[in-house]
Amino acid sequence: MIFQNNVFSPFCRPAHLDPMNFLRNRLVVVCLGLLATLLLYLLLPSIRQGSMEPSLKAQRFAVLATSPPGHSAINVSIRTGQLPGDPPLFFREALPVDGVVLLHGQAFTSKTWEELGTMAILANNGYQALAVDLPGKTHVCFTTHQLVCPGRVVSIMTWEGTEPQLKSVLLNSHTDVVPVYQEHWKYDAFKAFKDAKGDIYARGSQDMKCVTIQYIQAVRKLKAQGWKPARTVHLMFVPDEEVGGHKGMETFVTQPEFQKLNIGFALDEGLANPGEAFTVFYGERNPWCECRTQTIPGHGSRFVENTAAEKLRQVINSFLDFREKEKQRLNTSECFTLGDVTTVNMTMVKGGVAYNVIPAEMDVSFDLRIPPTVNLQEFERQIQEWCAEAGQDITYEFAQKHMNQNITSTDDTDPWWSAFSAACKSLNMTLEKEIFPAATDSRFIRAVGIPAIGFSPMNRTPILLHDHNEYLNEEVFLKGIGVYERLIPALTSVPALAGEA
């Protein structure tokens, strides 16, 4: 080696080196390089296809490649291998990622990835997607999604029982909430703010995201304990309950997918109780209706006889007089709760086109909630009489008209109620049985002959559903999980009933 000007030059050679030998050596090196290139060209395709000779050891692993400065990280697969020879030739090959393996928790199966559309998205982007169900009982729970109406999906999480031929137990909840008037809230209604007392302020904290989460957490805890239900458990999450349920449960109960769930008993939402007891609802009032009056229009400066407003006033008076009687019944009876009487509230009045024109038509809307103890046919005849007394051309129609008055048995001889009440008793819970004063999806479940109980384990809590500053205390919420940990085993352990396989 020669140093010239303190710079090493590998291309300088001693003066005595034979030029012919030097050229001959370089030719040998070039030939060896060409031979190695040829071997790589012939053998690398077989490496990619996984059909390498036993003497060729290769491995593949995914790494986050170190990118050149100024470039973003690239996810690639690196393949290394060794070609036979003396010495053996080691190589390293970089390939783009061409496959994705999808795993899941115990609450899902590989089918969940398909239903969510994840596999289709990956495939459309050039990836091979592989969803794996690992060996064992990891697939005990699985989720399905049913399109009930356009844009409305019911999600169902199923925990298969050891005796799936028996009728299942449904834990129902709805996913929608009512709007908020944020200016009336102490905290952001959708931030789930917890104050120093442990009160969690959030829309849906009582109605009914609390119960939804309690279902899920109770199931998680039971599974972690290794407990298995005899009867299958379905956790159902439905849309549109807050706007009447027509595009949710009301439609879903008529579809074959609902029938396949083979439900024998259902739990749904209830209400908070300000006292120490817990309220249980075994039935609901039916929501009804709207009235319309018609007449001949006229100028606002005249005494036009029999106007739409005059007729409407008499109709309104008839409804509000009945309202006062029902309020007196509630206030004077110690046995009655709100669900035992018919509530009447005038909610809308519409009509008129200008202040100086007597309207030809006016509408009034009433929100009626009728308990299952009232004869609905007789009550409708009463409405007809009120309209007839007010004059001609008065009609009525129903925005909602539910005629089913099924109630769930709370007799101690009933196996479902016996299991429910015994589990609550074991937790020293006092139960107060009532008719639900408003309306929930339970009415649609009962309408198809399935017993349903409305129950939210919230005692020592003011009733704030749909109200400003809706909240639930953290301690009450956490205790509710333990309640369902006791209820789910009790209900799924109800012995086979008459008619069950």
URPE-V703004 format. One record per pair of residues at least 4 apart in sequence whose ideal C-beta (glycine too) atoms are under 7 Angstrom apart, sorted by the first residue. I is the first residue (numbers start at 0). J is the second residue. D is the distance in Angstrom with one decimal. If there is no record, write none. Layout:
BEGIN
I|J|D  I|J|D
END
This chain:
BEGIN
0|7|6.8  1|8|6.7  1|11|4.6  2|6|7.0  2|7|6.2  3|8|6.0  3|11|6.9  12|16|4.7  12|21|6.8  16|21|5.8  17|21|6.7  18|22|6.5  19|23|6.3  20|24|6.3  21|25|6.6  22|26|6.4  23|27|6.8  24|28|6.6  25|29|6.4  26|30|6.4  27|31|6.5  28|32|6.5  29|33|6.5  30|34|6.3  31|35|6.4  32|36|6.4  33|37|6.4  34|38|6.5  35|39|6.4  35|88|6.1  36|40|6.3  37|41|6.4  38|42|5.9  38|82|6.1  39|43|5.6  39|90|6.9  42|46|6.4  42|82|6.2  43|47|6.6  44|48|6.5  45|50|5.0  45|51|5.7  46|51|5.2  46|55|7.0  46|57|5.6  46|78|7.0  46|80|5.7  51|55|4.0  51|57|5.8  54|83|4.8  55|80|6.0  55|81|6.6  55|82|6.4  55|83|6.9  56|80|6.8  56|81|5.5  57|78|6.1  57|79|6.5  57|80|3.6  58|79|5.9  59|76|5.9  59|78|4.7  60|77|6.3  61|76|5.3  61|96|6.6  62|75|6.9  62|77|5.3  63|72|5.5  63|74|6.2  64|72|7.0  64|73|5.2  64|75|4.9  66|70|4.2  66|71|6.4  66|72|5.3  66|73|5.8  74|96|5.4  75|93|5.2  75|94|6.6  75|95|6.1  75|96|6.4  76|94|4.7  76|96|5.7  77|91|6.4  77|93|5.9  78|92|4.4  78|94|6.2  79|91|5.0  80|90|5.5  81|87|5.1  81|89|5.2  82|87|6.2  82|88|4.2  82|90|6.9  83|87|5.9  84|88|5.4  97|126|6.6  97|127|6.1  98|126|6.4  98|127|4.2  98|129|6.6  99|121|5.5  99|126|5.1  99|128|5.2  100|129|5.1  100|131|6.2  101|112|4.9  101|117|6.7  101|128|6.3  101|129|6.7  101|130|4.2  101|131|7.0  102|131|6.0  103|107|4.2  103|108|6.8  103|109|6.9  103|111|6.2  105|137|5.0  105|139|6.5  105|140|6.0  105|222|6.6  106|140|4.3  106|142|6.9  106|156|6.4  107|111|4.0  107|141|6.3  107|142|5.9  108|132|5.8  108|138|4.7  108|141|4.4  109|130|3.6  109|131|6.4  109|132|4.9  110|114|6.1  110|141|6.8  111|115|6.2  111|141|6.9  111|142|5.5  112|117|4.7  112|118|5.2  112|130|4.3  113|118|5.3  114|144|5.6  116|120|5.9  117|121|6.5  118|122|6.2  118|128|4.4  118|130|6.3  119|123|6.2  120|124|6.6  121|126|4.2  121|128|4.0  122|126|6.6  122|128|5.8  132|137|6.9  132|138|5.5  133|137|5.4  139|158|6.2  139|159|6.1  140|156|6.1  140|157|6.6  140|158|4.9  141|157|5.7  142|154|6.3  142|155|6.8  142|156|4.8  143|155|5.1  144|152|5.3  144|154|5.2  145|152|6.8  145|153|4.7  145|155|6.9  145|251|6.9  145|256|4.9  146|152|5.7  147|151|4.9  147|152|6.9  147|153|5.4  147|246|6.5  147|247|6.4  147|250|5.2  147|251|4.9  148|246|4.2  148|250|6.0  151|238|4.8  151|239|6.1  151|246|4.6  151|247|6.3  152|238|6.8  153|235|6.5  153|236|7.0  153|237|5.1  153|251|5.4  154|236|4.5  155|233|5.6  155|235|5.2  156|234|4.2  157|231|6.5  157|233|5.4  158|218|6.2  158|228|6.3  158|231|6.7  158|232|4.3  159|163|5.6  159|231|5.2  160|165|6.9  160|228|4.5  160|229|5.3  160|230|4.7  160|231|4.2  160|232|7.0  160|491|6.3  161|227|5.5  161|229|5.5  162|229|4.9  162|230|6.6  163|231|5.2  164|500|4.2  165|229|6.8  165|230|4.9  165|495|5.8  165|499|5.3  166|230|6.8  166|261|5.4  166|262|6.5  166|263|2.7  166|499|5.9  167|230|5.7  167|231|4.1  167|232|6.7  167|233|5.6  167|260|6.0  167|261|5.4  167|262|5.4  167|263|6.3  168|230|5.5  168|232|5.3  168|263|6.9  168|264|5.5  168|490|4.9  168|491|5.4  169|233|5.0  169|235|6.0  169|262|4.7  169|265|4.0  170|214|4.6  170|232|6.7  170|233|6.9  170|234|4.9  170|266|5.4  171|235|4.8  171|237|6.9  171|265|5.7  171|266|6.7  171|267|4.6  171|440|6.1  172|207|5.6  172|210|5.6  172|211|4.1  172|214|6.7  172|236|5.9  172|268|6.8  173|207|6.5  173|237|5.1  173|240|3.5  173|440|6.3  174|236|5.2  174|237|6.8  174|238|5.7  175|238|5.7  175|239|6.2  175|240|6.1  175|241|5.0  176|202|5.0  176|203|4.3  176|241|6.7  177|241|5.2  177|465|5.1  179|184|6.5  179|188|4.2  179|202|5.2  180|467|6.6  181|188|5.9  183|467|4.1  184|188|4.9  184|467|5.8  184|468|5.7  185|200|6.4  185|468|5.5  186|190|6.3  186|192|3.9  186|200|4.7  187|192|6.5  188|201|6.5  188|202|4.5  189|201|6.7  189|202|6.2  191|199|5.7  191|201|4.2  192|200|4.9  193|197|6.3  193|198|6.9  193|199|4.9  193|473|6.4  194|198|5.1  197|472|5.3  197|473|3.9  197|474|5.9  198|470|4.5  198|472|5.3  199|204|5.5  199|470|5.8  199|471|5.5  199|473|6.0  199|476|7.0  200|204|7.0  200|468|6.1  200|470|4.5  201|469|6.9  202|469|6.0  203|207|6.8  203|208|3.9  204|208|6.5  204|209|5.9  204|469|5.4  204|470|5.6  204|471|4.4  205|209|6.3  205|271|5.7  205|457|6.5  205|463|5.7  205|464|4.9  205|469|5.6  205|471|5.6  206|268|6.8  206|464|3.7  206|465|6.7  207|211|6.4  207|268|4.2  207|455|6.6  208|212|6.2  209|213|6.2  209|455|6.9  209|471|5.4  209|476|5.6  209|479|6.8  210|214|6.5  210|268|5.7  210|455|5.3  211|215|6.8  211|236|6.9  212|216|6.0  213|217|6.1  213|479|4.6  213|480|4.9  213|483|5.3  214|218|6.5  214|234|5.4  214|483|6.1  215|219|6.4  215|234|6.8  216|220|6.4  216|480|4.7  217|221|6.3  217|480|5.4  217|483|3.6  217|484|4.7  217|487|5.9  218|222|6.3  218|234|7.0  219|223|6.3  220|224|6.6  220|484|5.7  221|226|4.7  221|484|6.3  221|487|6.4  226|488|6.7  228|232|5.5  228|487|7.0  228|491|3.8  229|491|5.5  229|492|5.6  230|491|4.2  232|487|6.5  232|491|6.1  233|260|5.6  233|262|7.0  237|247|4.6  237|248|5.1  237|251|6.8  237|440|6.3  238|246|6.7  238|247|4.7  239|244|5.6  239|245|6.8  239|246|4.5  239|247|3.6  240|244|5.2  240|247|5.9  240|248|6.9  240|439|6.8  240|440|5.3  243|399|6.1  244|248|4.8  244|249|4.6  244|440|5.5  244|443|6.2  245|249|5.1  245|250|6.6  246|250|6.2  247|251|6.5  247|440|7.0  248|252|6.1  248|440|4.0  248|443|4.6  249|443|4.9  250|254|7.0  251|257|5.2  252|257|5.2  252|443|5.1  252|444|6.6  252|447|5.0  255|259|6.3  262|449|5.4  264|415|4.7  264|450|5.5  264|490|6.2  265|444|5.0  265|449|5.7  265|451|4.1  266|452|5.7  266|454|6.0  267|439|5.6  267|440|5.9  267|441|4.4  267|451|5.7  267|453|5.2  268|439|5.6  268|453|5.9  268|455|5.5  269|278|5.8  269|279|6.7  269|280|5.3  269|453|4.2  269|454|4.4  269|455|4.1  270|278|5.6  270|455|6.4  270|462|5.7  270|464|7.0  271|455|6.7  271|457|4.0  271|460|3.9  271|461|6.6  271|462|4.9  272|276|5.5  272|277|5.9  272|278|4.7  272|431|6.9  272|457|6.8  272|458|4.9  272|460|6.9  273|460|6.6  273|461|5.4  274|458|6.7  275|429|6.5  275|458|5.8  275|459|6.6  276|429|4.2  276|430|6.7  276|431|4.7  276|458|6.3  277|428|5.4  277|429|6.8  277|430|5.7  277|456|6.1  277|458|5.2  278|431|5.1  278|433|5.8  279|430|5.0  279|431|6.8  279|432|5.3  279|452|6.0  279|454|5.4  280|433|5.7  280|434|6.8  280|435|4.0  280|452|6.9  280|453|3.4  281|406|5.5  281|407|4.4  281|409|5.1  281|432|6.0  281|452|6.4  282|371|4.9  282|406|3.6  282|407|6.7  282|434|4.8  282|435|6.9  283|434|6.5  283|435|4.3  283|438|5.7  283|439|6.6  283|441|6.3  283|442|4.8  284|338|6.1  284|368|4.0  284|369|5.5  284|370|5.0  284|434|6.4  284|436|6.4  285|369|4.7  285|375|6.9  285|401|4.4  285|402|7.0  286|367|6.8  286|368|5.9  286|399|4.7  286|401|6.4  286|438|5.3  287|367|4.1  287|369|6.5  287|397|5.5  287|399|6.6  287|400|5.6  288|365|6.2  288|367|5.8  288|395|6.1  288|397|4.6  288|398|6.8  288|400|6.8  289|362|6.6  289|364|4.6  289|395|6.6  289|396|5.6  289|398|5.7  290|314|5.4  290|363|5.3  290|386|6.6  290|393|6.8  290|395|4.5  291|360|6.8  291|362|4.8  291|394|5.1  291|395|6.9  292|307|4.7  292|310|4.1  292|311|4.8  292|314|6.7  292|361|5.4  292|392|6.9  292|393|5.0  293|307|6.3  293|359|6.5  293|360|5.0  293|392|4.1  294|305|5.9  294|306|5.5  294|307|4.5  294|310|6.7  294|359|6.2  294|392|6.4  295|359|6.6  296|356|6.4  296|357|5.4  296|358|6.4  296|359|4.0  297|301|5.6  297|303|3.8  297|357|4.3  298|355|6.8  298|356|7.0  298|357|6.9  299|354|6.8  299|355|3.8  299|356|6.0  299|357|5.9  303|357|5.2  305|309|6.2  305|310|7.0  305|390|6.1  306|357|5.6  307|311|6.0  307|350|6.5  307|358|5.4  307|359|6.5  307|360|5.9  307|361|4.3  308|312|6.3  308|361|6.1  310|314|6.6  310|389|4.7  310|390|4.7  310|393|5.9  311|315|6.1  311|361|4.9  311|363|5.7  312|316|6.3  313|317|6.6  313|388|6.7  313|389|3.9  314|318|6.7  314|363|6.5  314|385|6.1  314|386|6.3  314|389|4.8  314|393|6.6  315|319|6.0  315|345|6.4  315|363|6.0  316|320|6.0  317|321|6.7  317|385|3.8  317|388|7.0  318|322|6.4  318|343|5.5  318|345|6.9  318|365|5.5  318|385|7.0  319|323|6.6  320|324|6.9  321|325|6.5  321|343|6.0  322|326|6.4  322|343|3.8  323|327|6.5  324|328|6.6  325|329|6.6  325|340|4.6  325|341|5.1  325|342|6.8  325|343|6.8  326|330|6.2  327|331|5.9  328|332|6.1  328|335|6.4  328|340|5.4  329|335|5.2  329|337|6.7  329|340|4.8  335|339|4.3  335|340|6.0  336|433|4.9  337|436|4.2  338|370|6.0  338|433|5.2  338|434|3.1  338|435|5.8  338|436|4.5  339|370|5.7  339|434|6.1  340|370|6.7  341|367|6.6  341|368|6.6  341|369|5.1  341|370|6.5  341|373|6.3  342|368|4.7  343|365|5.8  343|367|5.7  344|365|6.6  344|366|4.7  345|363|6.4  345|365|5.5  346|364|5.1  346|365|6.7  346|366|5.1  347|364|4.0  348|363|5.2  349|361|6.8  349|362|4.4  350|358|4.5  350|360|6.1  350|361|3.2  350|362|6.2  351|358|4.3  352|356|5.6  352|358|6.8  368|436|6.6  368|437|6.9  369|373|5.1  369|375|6.6  369|378|6.3  370|434|5.5  371|404|3.9  371|406|5.6  371|434|6.6  373|378|5.6  374|378|6.5  375|379|6.4  375|402|5.7  376|380|6.7  377|381|6.7  378|382|7.0  379|383|6.6  380|384|6.6  381|385|6.6  382|386|6.5  382|395|6.1  383|387|6.3  384|388|6.3  385|389|6.8  386|393|4.3  386|395|6.0  389|393|5.5  401|442|6.3  403|442|6.6  403|445|6.8  403|446|4.1  405|445|4.1  405|446|6.2  407|445|6.5  407|450|4.2  407|451|5.7  407|452|6.0  408|413|4.1  408|416|5.9  408|450|6.6  409|416|5.1  409|432|5.4  410|416|6.5  411|417|5.9  413|417|6.1  414|418|6.4  414|493|5.1  414|496|6.3  415|419|6.4  415|450|5.6  415|490|7.0  415|493|6.4  416|420|5.8  417|421|6.0  418|422|6.5  418|489|4.5  418|490|5.4  418|493|5.1  419|423|6.7  419|452|6.3  419|486|6.6  419|489|6.9  419|490|6.5  420|424|6.1  420|430|6.4  421|425|6.5  421|489|6.5  422|485|4.7  422|486|5.0  422|489|3.8  423|428|4.2  423|430|5.8  424|428|6.9  425|485|6.5  426|482|6.4  426|485|5.9  435|439|6.3  435|453|5.3  438|442|6.1  439|453|5.9  440|444|6.6  441|445|6.0  441|451|4.3  441|453|5.3  442|446|6.2  444|449|4.9  444|451|4.4  445|449|6.6  445|451|5.3  456|478|6.9  456|479|3.8  456|482|4.3  457|471|6.4  457|475|5.7  457|479|6.9  459|475|6.5  460|471|6.4  460|472|6.7  460|475|5.8  463|468|6.9  463|469|4.4  463|470|6.6  464|469|6.6  471|475|6.0  471|476|5.3  472|476|6.8  473|477|6.3  474|478|6.4  475|479|6.6  478|482|6.7  479|483|6.8  480|484|6.4  481|485|6.8  482|486|6.1  483|487|5.8  485|489|6.4  486|490|6.0  487|491|6.1  488|492|5.8  495|499|4.6
END
